[in-house]
Amino acid sequence: MNAGQLVTVKLYGGGTASRRLVAVKEKVVVICGEEEYANAQREGRPPEGLGFPKADVDLSRTEKAVL
């Protein structure tokens, strides 16, 4: 897993969304949206993300960042 890869996240209510991977920690996966990831890259700072339980993030379905 590399920062910037797309991951699929299970949302409250049963839906899913694609988000950018920020970090994988012991019990959570930190993710952010496209806009935050692009802004952070442009500004030379780490992206600000939200932690989701590992069980709610599909790490097997990732793509490399295209930024």
Secondary structure as GFF3:
##gff-version 3
##sequence-region A 1 67
A	DSSP	beta_strand	6	10	.	.	.	ID=ss1
A	DSSP	beta_strand	16	24	.	.	.	ID=ss2
A	DSSP	beta_strand	28	32	.	.	.	ID=ss3
A	DSSP	alpha_helix	34	43	.	.	.	ID=ss4
A	DSSP	beta_strand	50	53	.	.	.	ID=ss5
A	DSSP	three_ten_helix	54	56	.	.	.	ID=ss6
A	DSSP	beta_strand	57	63	.	.	.	ID=ss7
###
